[in-house]
Amino acid sequence: MVHVFRKQQQRQANALLQRMLSISHREQSLESLELELGRTIASTAFDMIYGYPLAVADDPFLLDQMTLTANLAKAVMPSNFLVNVLPFLAYVPAWLPGAGWKKTALEWRKQKDHTIDSIFNWTKTQIANGADDHSITATALMELQQLGYNQDDADEFAKNFSEALYEGATDTSTSSLLAFLLAMMLYPETQLKAQKEVDSVIGQDRLPTIEDRANLPYINALILEVLRWEPALPLAIPHVCTEDNEYRGYRIPKGAVVFGNIWSISHDEKTYNDPELFNPARFLDPDTPVPPIFGWGRRICPGNHFAQEMLFIIISSILAAFTISNTGGESVEENYLLVEGEGSSLTYKATSIPRIDSWCMVAEAACNSTVFLLRPTPPATSPGAYYLPTQPSPLSPEPRPVVEIETPSPPPRKANAAFVFLARNSDLKGVMQSMKHMEDRFNKKFDYPYVFLNDVPFDKRFKYHTSQLTNANVSYGVIESSHWNQPDWVDEEYATSMRKWMKENNIIYGEQNLADTRYE
């Protein structure tokens, strides 16, 4: 079914290129690029899932979805609401002091219901008018009715199913595209190699299409490396043990919930040499396993084929038309990735300059031929303008576009005991990065405590019991322990090196540096 939506994918990728051309030669923050990438993915998702033609940046449906996504990200962070750490607080009366979060939760639920209902009802109206028989929502409703579901049950299922698809498709794909931009900034030689492949296979008179995918092995390897290098989600969706298990002395009973640690698997040094380096060439070797970025088993991401095709269209098109580099051409160190994960919560500035003039004209022509399939183009001066005027502007002879990104300088951050423990365990570091990234992305602050582990006492008498595992580290589908207290098996030499790293990177615990002399 993925091939049905390829025209929408291509159309939105072309529109993205034209919007990027509009900011050529102008310094831009990565946040503005994130908005453009997010709108591209959202436009495709709205069209594919709901049959809705998203045409302006301030579309009410889009703004509602952005608010919902932000609220969801805040709601799941343990450091935002104590009830996430102490579940029994859910039974505390709303009038009790300190239970104000219940009012917030109620407001967010109303906003969620409004968001999901409004776009779903719009689609149902289109279906009733005979204007939509191709969207995923329309198809789901038709198939549910054929299976004998009554109208109310079919509506409820299709409504929530469609929203789950939207949430799963948009934020993760945007994060992967941001990781791609960051990789191109950090590894210009890799970018040049990818551009040469595009030029040799595609030429300079058209943009890449999905049909070119089989002829661009290095681009495909680059996309796999983006997904491996900075997974959009550090942990896979939960699975349940169907029978009792034991792994390395740990009893995992039937019914236990297990999360696969995607970050740890994709950074396993035994499988991927120098896993911290961005090296697409590793996937040119057919013996290199593809990391389970989209999960595994019966709960593998159902949209993985769509996501990979969307990433291919956008990434190959950007590489064809633009060059990504940091402002000033200075080298950029990667050490900030150890704290912030994907980097989209850091501050960058970007300037886009087309690679060669012919690509500018190709991008302009491609977008002009498809933009009217959506809506009439709003005036270029409109605050909510989403597309540029359809007439290409005169182009001066310039080198190919360059997106220049300013070297980030993250501020000092505070950490609590949970962060200290996570930092001592290299296989948990990536999990912490990506989880913290999701919070920073919406809060845009750096003063939140890093709380990812519940305060569960470590009892040496029962150290292998599953009840003592909190935020377990899961490798290849099985559990390893992650306790709040540092157990005996933590390597003290490594812990010392991590304290040194925290000192060098100005990570502090309260008002006191974690790596003061008493730890040396």
C-alpha positions as CSV (number, residue, x, y, z in Angstrom):
1,M,0.0,0.0,0.0
2,V,3.0,2.3,0.5
3,H,3.3,3.0,-3.3
4,V,-0.2,4.6,-3.2
5,F,1.3,7.6,-1.3
6,R,4.5,8.2,-3.3
7,K,3.0,11.1,-5.2
8,Q,2.2,12.9,-2.0
9,Q,5.7,12.2,-0.7
10,Q,7.3,13.5,-3.8
11,R,5.1,16.6,-3.8
12,Q,5.9,17.5,-0.2
13,A,9.6,16.9,-0.7
14,N,9.5,19.3,-3.7
15,A,7.7,21.9,-1.7
16,L,10.3,21.6,1.1
17,L,13.1,22.3,-1.4
18,Q,11.4,25.5,-2.5
19,R,10.9,26.7,1.0
20,M,14.6,26.0,1.7
21,L,15.5,28.0,-1.4
22,S,13.5,30.9,0.1
23,I,15.9,31.1,3.0
24,S,19.1,30.7,0.8
25,H,21.9,33.1,1.9
26,R,20.0,33.9,5.1
27,E,21.1,32.7,8.5
28,Q,18.5,30.5,10.1
29,S,18.2,28.7,13.4
30,L,17.9,24.9,13.4
31,E,14.6,25.4,15.1
32,S,13.2,27.1,11.9
33,L,14.6,24.2,9.8
34,E,12.9,21.8,12.3
35,L,9.6,23.6,11.7
36,E,10.0,23.3,7.9
37,L,10.9,19.6,8.1
38,G,8.1,19.0,10.6
39,R,5.6,20.7,8.3
40,T,6.7,18.5,5.4
41,I,6.2,15.3,7.3
42,A,2.9,16.6,8.8
43,S,1.6,17.6,5.4
44,T,2.3,14.1,4.1
45,A,0.8,12.5,7.1
46,F,-2.4,14.6,7.0
47,D,-2.8,13.8,3.3
48,M,-2.1,10.1,3.7
49,I,-4.1,9.4,6.9
50,Y,-7.0,11.9,6.7
51,G,-7.0,13.0,3.0
52,Y,-6.6,16.6,4.3
53,P,-4.6,19.0,2.1
54,L,-2.4,21.0,4.6
55,A,-1.5,24.2,2.9
56,V,-0.5,26.8,5.4
57,A,1.8,26.8,8.4
58,D,-0.8,28.1,10.9
59,D,-3.5,25.6,9.9
60,P,-5.7,25.0,13.0
61,F,-5.5,21.2,12.6
62,L,-1.7,21.3,12.5
63,L,-1.5,23.7,15.5
64,D,-3.8,21.4,17.5
65,Q,-1.7,18.4,16.7
66,M,1.5,20.2,17.6
67,T,0.0,21.1,21.0
68,L,-1.1,17.6,21.6
69,T,2.3,16.2,20.8
70,A,3.9,18.7,23.1
71,N,1.5,17.8,25.9
72,L,2.1,14.1,25.4
73,A,5.8,14.6,25.6
74,K,5.5,16.5,28.9
75,A,3.0,14.1,30.4
76,V,5.3,11.0,30.1
77,M,8.4,12.6,31.6
78,P,8.9,11.4,35.2
79,S,10.5,14.7,36.1
80,N,7.4,16.7,35.2
81,F,4.8,14.9,37.3
82,L,5.4,13.0,40.5
83,V,2.6,10.6,39.8
84,N,4.8,9.1,37.0
85,V,7.2,8.0,39.8
86,L,4.6,7.3,42.5
87,P,1.6,5.9,40.7
88,F,-0.6,5.7,43.9
89,L,-0.9,9.5,43.7
90,A,-3.4,8.9,40.9
91,Y,-5.9,8.1,43.7
92,V,-5.3,11.4,45.6
93,P,-8.3,13.7,45.6
94,A,-8.0,16.6,43.2
95,W,-8.6,19.2,46.0
96,L,-5.6,18.0,48.0
97,P,-2.7,20.4,48.0
98,G,-0.1,19.3,45.4
99,A,-2.7,17.6,43.2
100,G,-2.9,20.4,40.8
101,W,-1.5,18.2,38.1
102,K,-5.0,16.6,37.9
103,K,-6.5,19.8,36.6
104,T,-3.7,20.0,34.0
105,A,-4.3,16.4,33.0
106,L,-8.0,17.1,32.5
107,E,-7.3,20.2,30.4
108,W,-4.9,18.2,28.3
109,R,-7.4,15.4,27.8
110,K,-10.0,17.9,26.6
111,Q,-7.5,19.3,24.2
112,K,-6.6,15.7,23.0
113,D,-10.2,14.8,22.4
114,H,-10.9,18.1,20.5
115,T,-7.8,17.5,18.3
116,I,-8.6,13.9,17.4
117,D,-12.3,14.5,17.0
118,S,-12.0,17.6,14.8
119,I,-9.8,16.1,12.0
120,F,-11.6,12.8,12.2
121,N,-15.0,14.5,11.7
122,W,-13.7,16.5,8.8
123,T,-12.6,13.2,7.1
124,K,-16.0,11.6,7.8
125,T,-17.7,14.6,6.1
126,Q,-15.5,14.1,3.1
127,I,-16.3,10.4,2.9
128,A,-20.0,11.2,3.2
129,N,-19.7,13.7,0.3
130,G,-17.9,11.1,-1.8
131,A,-14.7,13.2,-1.8
132,D,-12.5,10.7,0.0
133,D,-12.1,7.0,-0.7
134,H,-8.3,6.7,-0.6
135,S,-7.2,7.9,2.9
136,I,-6.1,5.4,5.5
137,T,-9.0,6.6,7.7
138,A,-11.5,6.1,5.0
139,T,-10.1,2.6,4.2
140,A,-10.1,1.6,7.9
141,L,-13.7,2.7,8.3
142,M,-14.8,0.7,5.3
143,E,-13.0,-2.4,6.3
144,L,-14.2,-2.3,9.9
145,Q,-17.8,-2.0,8.7
146,Q,-17.2,-5.0,6.4
147,L,-16.0,-7.0,9.4
148,G,-19.3,-6.3,11.2
149,Y,-18.3,-3.5,13.6
150,N,-21.2,-1.2,14.4
151,Q,-20.8,2.5,13.5
152,D,-19.8,3.7,17.0
153,D,-17.2,1.0,17.5
154,A,-15.8,1.5,14.0
155,D,-15.5,5.3,14.5
156,E,-13.8,4.9,17.9
157,F,-11.3,2.4,16.6
158,A,-10.5,4.3,13.3
159,K,-10.2,7.6,15.1
160,N,-7.7,6.4,17.6
161,F,-5.9,4.2,15.1
162,S,-5.5,7.2,12.8
163,E,-4.2,9.4,15.6
164,A,-1.7,6.8,16.6
165,L,-0.4,6.6,13.0
166,Y,0.0,10.4,12.9
167,E,1.9,10.6,16.2
168,G,4.1,7.7,15.2
169,A,4.9,9.1,11.8
170,T,5.6,12.8,12.4
171,D,7.9,13.4,15.4
172,T,10.2,10.4,14.8
173,S,10.7,11.2,11.1
174,T,11.4,14.8,11.9
175,S,14.0,13.8,14.5
176,S,15.7,11.5,11.9
177,L,15.9,14.4,9.4
178,L,17.4,16.6,12.0
179,A,20.0,13.9,12.8
180,F,20.7,13.8,9.1
181,L,21.4,17.6,9.0
182,L,23.7,17.3,12.0
183,A,25.6,14.3,10.4
184,M,26.2,16.3,7.2
185,M,27.5,19.2,9.2
186,L,29.9,16.9,11.2
187,Y,31.0,14.7,8.3
188,P,31.4,16.8,5.1
189,E,33.4,14.2,3.3
190,T,30.4,11.8,3.7
191,Q,28.1,14.4,2.3
192,L,30.3,15.0,-0.7
193,K,30.4,11.3,-1.5
194,A,26.6,11.1,-1.3
195,Q,26.3,14.1,-3.6
196,K,28.6,12.6,-6.1
197,E,26.5,9.4,-6.2
198,V,23.3,11.5,-6.8
199,D,25.0,13.5,-9.5
200,S,26.4,10.5,-11.3
201,V,23.1,8.5,-11.2
202,I,20.4,11.3,-11.4
203,G,22.2,14.0,-13.4
204,Q,21.3,17.6,-13.0
205,D,18.1,17.9,-14.9
206,R,15.7,16.4,-12.4
207,L,15.2,15.5,-8.8
208,P,15.5,12.0,-7.3
209,T,12.4,9.8,-7.2
210,I,11.6,6.6,-5.3
211,E,12.3,4.7,-8.5
212,D,16.0,5.7,-8.2
213,R,16.3,4.1,-4.8
214,A,17.7,0.8,-6.1
215,N,20.4,2.7,-8.0
216,L,21.7,4.8,-5.0
217,P,23.3,2.3,-2.6
218,Y,25.3,4.9,-0.8
219,I,22.3,7.0,-0.1
220,N,20.4,4.0,1.3
221,A,23.4,3.2,3.5
222,L,23.5,6.8,4.6
223,I,19.9,6.6,5.7
224,L,20.4,3.4,7.6
225,E,23.4,5.0,9.3
226,V,21.3,8.1,10.3
227,L,18.7,5.7,11.9
228,R,21.5,3.7,13.7
229,W,23.6,6.7,14.8
230,E,20.8,8.7,16.4
231,P,17.7,6.5,16.8
232,A,14.5,8.6,17.0
233,L,13.4,6.4,19.9
234,P,15.9,4.9,22.4
235,L,13.5,2.2,23.6
236,A,11.2,0.1,21.5
237,I,7.5,-0.2,22.3
238,P,6.8,-2.6,25.2
239,H,6.5,-6.3,24.8
240,V,5.2,-8.9,27.3
241,C,6.9,-12.2,28.2
242,T,4.6,-15.1,27.2
243,E,6.5,-17.5,29.5
244,D,8.9,-17.4,32.4
245,N,12.5,-16.5,31.4
246,E,15.9,-16.3,33.0
247,Y,18.8,-14.2,31.7
248,R,22.1,-13.9,33.4
249,G,20.7,-14.9,36.7
250,Y,17.7,-12.5,36.5
251,R,14.2,-14.0,36.6
252,I,11.8,-12.5,34.1
253,P,8.4,-13.9,34.9
254,K,5.6,-14.5,32.5
255,G,3.6,-11.3,32.0
256,A,6.6,-9.0,32.7
257,V,6.8,-5.9,30.4
258,V,10.1,-5.7,28.5
259,F,11.4,-2.8,26.5
260,G,14.0,-3.4,23.8
261,N,17.0,-1.0,24.1
262,I,17.3,0.1,20.5
263,W,20.0,2.6,21.3
264,S,22.2,0.0,23.0
265,I,21.7,-2.5,20.2
266,S,22.5,0.0,17.5
267,H,25.7,1.1,19.4
268,D,27.0,-2.3,20.1
269,E,30.8,-2.3,19.4
270,K,30.8,-6.0,18.7
271,T,28.4,-5.4,15.8
272,Y,29.3,-1.9,14.6
273,N,32.9,-0.9,14.7
274,D,33.4,2.6,16.2
275,P,29.6,3.0,16.8
276,E,29.9,6.7,17.7
277,L,31.2,7.6,14.3
278,F,28.9,8.3,11.4
279,N,30.0,5.9,8.7
280,P,27.5,4.9,6.0
281,A,30.0,2.6,4.4
282,R,29.5,0.0,7.1
283,F,26.1,-0.8,5.5
284,L,27.6,-1.4,2.1
285,D,28.8,-4.7,3.6
286,P,25.9,-7.1,3.1
287,D,27.0,-8.9,6.3
288,T,26.4,-5.8,8.5
289,P,23.0,-6.3,10.2
290,V,20.4,-3.6,10.0
291,P,19.6,-2.3,13.5
292,P,16.0,-2.9,14.7
293,I,15.2,0.8,14.6
294,F,11.5,0.0,13.9
295,G,11.2,-2.7,16.6
296,W,10.7,-6.4,15.9
297,G,8.2,-9.2,16.2
298,R,4.5,-8.7,15.9
299,R,4.7,-5.2,17.3
300,I,7.2,-3.9,14.7
301,C,6.3,-0.4,13.4
302,P,3.6,-0.8,10.7
303,G,4.8,2.4,9.0
304,N,8.4,1.5,8.6
305,H,8.3,1.1,4.8
306,F,6.5,4.4,4.5
307,A,9.0,6.1,6.8
308,Q,12.0,4.8,4.9
309,E,10.6,5.9,1.6
310,M,9.8,9.4,3.0
311,L,13.3,9.7,4.4
312,F,14.8,8.6,1.0
313,I,12.8,11.2,-1.0
314,I,13.7,14.1,1.3
315,I,17.3,13.2,2.1
316,S,18.2,12.5,-1.5
317,S,16.5,15.7,-2.7
318,I,18.3,17.8,-0.1
319,L,21.6,16.2,-1.1
320,A,20.9,16.9,-4.7
321,A,20.1,20.6,-4.2
322,F,22.0,21.7,-1.1
323,T,25.2,21.4,0.9
324,I,25.0,21.4,4.7
325,S,27.8,23.0,6.7
326,N,28.4,24.8,9.9
327,T,28.6,28.6,10.0
328,G,32.1,29.9,9.4
329,G,33.4,26.5,8.3
330,E,34.8,25.8,11.8
331,S,35.2,22.2,12.9
332,V,32.5,21.0,15.3
333,E,33.1,18.6,18.2
334,E,30.6,15.8,18.9
335,N,31.0,15.8,22.7
336,Y,27.7,17.7,23.2
337,L,25.9,14.6,21.7
338,L,26.8,12.8,24.9
339,V,24.4,15.0,26.8
340,E,21.7,16.1,24.4
341,G,21.3,13.1,22.1
342,E,19.9,14.2,18.7
343,G,20.9,17.8,19.1
344,S,17.6,19.4,18.0
345,S,17.3,20.9,21.5
346,L,20.7,22.7,21.0
347,T,21.0,26.2,19.3
348,Y,22.2,26.4,15.8
349,K,22.2,29.0,13.1
350,A,21.9,28.0,9.4
351,T,22.3,29.6,6.0
352,S,21.2,27.8,2.9
353,I,22.9,28.4,-0.5
354,P,22.1,26.3,-3.5
355,R,24.8,24.0,-4.9
356,I,24.5,25.0,-8.6
357,D,22.0,27.2,-10.4
358,S,20.5,24.3,-12.5
359,W,19.4,22.6,-9.3
360,C,17.6,25.8,-8.2
361,M,15.7,25.8,-11.4
362,V,14.9,22.1,-11.1
363,A,13.6,22.5,-7.6
364,E,11.5,25.6,-8.6
365,A,10.0,23.8,-11.5
366,A,9.3,20.7,-9.6
367,C,7.4,22.5,-6.9
368,N,5.6,24.8,-9.3
369,S,4.2,21.7,-11.2
370,T,2.7,20.3,-8.0
371,V,1.8,23.1,-5.6
372,F,-1.6,23.8,-7.2
373,L,-2.7,20.2,-6.5
374,L,-3.2,21.4,-2.9
375,R,-4.6,24.9,-2.6
376,P,-4.1,28.3,-4.2
377,T,-0.8,29.7,-3.1
378,P,-1.2,32.3,-0.4
379,P,0.5,35.7,-1.0
380,A,4.2,35.6,-0.2
381,T,3.8,38.4,2.3
382,S,1.2,36.6,4.3
383,P,2.4,35.7,7.8
384,G,1.1,32.2,7.3
385,A,2.4,31.7,3.8
386,Y,3.5,28.2,3.3
387,Y,4.5,28.1,-0.4
388,L,6.4,30.7,-2.4
389,P,4.9,32.4,-5.5
390,T,5.0,30.0,-8.4
391,Q,7.2,32.2,-10.6
392,P,10.9,31.4,-9.9
393,S,12.9,34.5,-9.1
394,P,16.0,35.4,-11.1
395,L,19.1,33.5,-9.8
396,S,22.5,35.0,-9.7
397,P,25.5,32.7,-10.5
398,E,26.3,31.1,-7.2
399,P,27.9,27.8,-6.0
400,R,25.5,25.1,-5.0
401,P,23.3,25.8,-1.9
402,V,25.0,25.5,1.5
403,V,23.1,25.2,4.7
404,E,25.5,26.5,7.3
405,I,25.0,25.6,11.0
406,E,26.5,27.5,13.8
407,T,28.7,25.6,16.3
408,P,26.4,25.0,19.4
409,S,27.5,25.9,22.9
410,P,25.1,24.2,25.4
411,P,24.8,25.8,28.8
412,P,25.8,24.0,32.1
413,R,23.2,21.5,33.2
414,K,22.2,20.1,36.6
415,A,21.9,16.5,37.4
416,N,20.4,14.4,40.2
417,A,21.3,11.0,41.5
418,A,19.5,9.2,38.7
419,F,21.5,11.1,36.1
420,V,24.7,10.3,38.0
421,F,23.9,6.6,37.9
422,L,22.9,6.6,34.2
423,A,26.2,8.5,33.4
424,R,28.1,5.7,35.0
425,N,26.7,3.1,32.7
426,S,27.7,3.4,29.1
427,D,24.9,1.2,27.8
428,L,22.3,3.5,29.4
429,K,23.8,6.7,28.3
430,G,22.0,6.8,25.0
431,V,18.7,6.0,26.6
432,M,19.1,9.0,28.9
433,Q,20.1,11.2,26.0
434,S,17.1,10.5,23.8
435,M,14.6,10.6,26.7
436,K,15.9,13.9,27.9
437,H,15.9,15.2,24.3
438,M,12.1,14.7,24.1
439,E,11.6,16.8,27.2
440,D,14.1,19.6,26.2
441,R,12.6,19.7,22.7
442,F,9.3,21.1,24.0
443,N,10.3,22.8,27.2
444,K,13.3,24.5,25.6
445,K,14.9,24.6,29.0
446,F,17.9,23.0,30.6
447,D,17.1,23.3,34.3
448,Y,14.9,20.2,34.7
449,P,16.2,17.5,36.9
450,Y,17.3,14.3,35.1
451,V,15.0,11.8,36.8
452,F,14.6,8.5,34.9
453,L,14.9,5.9,37.7
454,N,12.5,5.2,40.6
455,D,13.9,5.2,44.1
456,V,13.8,1.5,44.6
457,P,16.1,0.2,47.4
458,F,18.7,-2.3,46.3
459,D,18.5,-5.4,48.5
460,K,21.5,-7.7,48.1
461,R,19.5,-10.6,49.6
462,F,17.2,-10.6,46.5
463,K,19.4,-8.8,44.0
464,Y,18.1,-10.9,41.1
465,H,14.4,-10.4,41.7
466,T,12.6,-8.6,38.9
467,S,10.7,-6.4,41.3
468,Q,14.0,-4.6,41.9
469,L,14.6,-3.7,38.3
470,T,13.7,-0.1,37.4
471,N,13.9,1.4,33.9
472,A,15.6,-1.8,32.8
473,N,18.3,-1.8,30.2
474,V,17.2,-4.3,27.6
475,S,19.7,-5.7,25.1
476,Y,18.5,-7.9,22.2
477,G,15.1,-8.3,23.8
478,V,16.4,-9.4,27.3
479,I,16.8,-7.5,30.6
480,E,19.9,-6.3,32.4
481,S,19.6,-4.5,35.8
482,S,19.6,-0.8,36.3
483,H,19.3,0.1,40.0
484,W,19.1,3.4,41.6
485,N,21.9,2.5,44.0
486,Q,25.2,1.5,42.5
487,P,25.5,-2.3,42.9
488,D,28.8,-4.1,43.3
489,W,29.1,-5.1,39.6
490,V,29.5,-1.5,38.4
491,D,33.1,-1.0,37.2
492,E,34.6,1.6,39.5
493,E,37.3,2.4,37.0
494,Y,34.6,3.3,34.4
495,A,32.7,5.2,37.1
496,T,35.8,7.3,37.8
497,S,36.2,8.1,34.1
498,M,32.6,9.2,33.9
499,R,33.1,11.6,36.9
500,K,36.0,13.0,35.0
501,W,33.9,13.4,31.9
502,M,31.2,15.2,33.9
503,K,33.7,17.6,35.3
504,E,35.2,18.4,31.9
505,N,31.7,19.0,30.5
506,N,30.5,21.1,33.4
507,I,27.8,18.8,34.6
508,I,26.9,19.6,38.2
509,Y,24.8,18.0,41.0
510,G,23.0,20.8,42.7
511,E,25.5,23.5,43.6
512,Q,28.4,21.1,43.8
513,N,30.4,19.7,40.9
514,L,30.0,15.9,40.7
515,A,33.6,15.4,40.0
516,D,35.1,17.4,42.9
517,T,38.4,16.2,44.5
518,R,36.8,13.7,46.9
519,Y,35.9,11.6,43.8
520,E,39.3,11.7,42.3
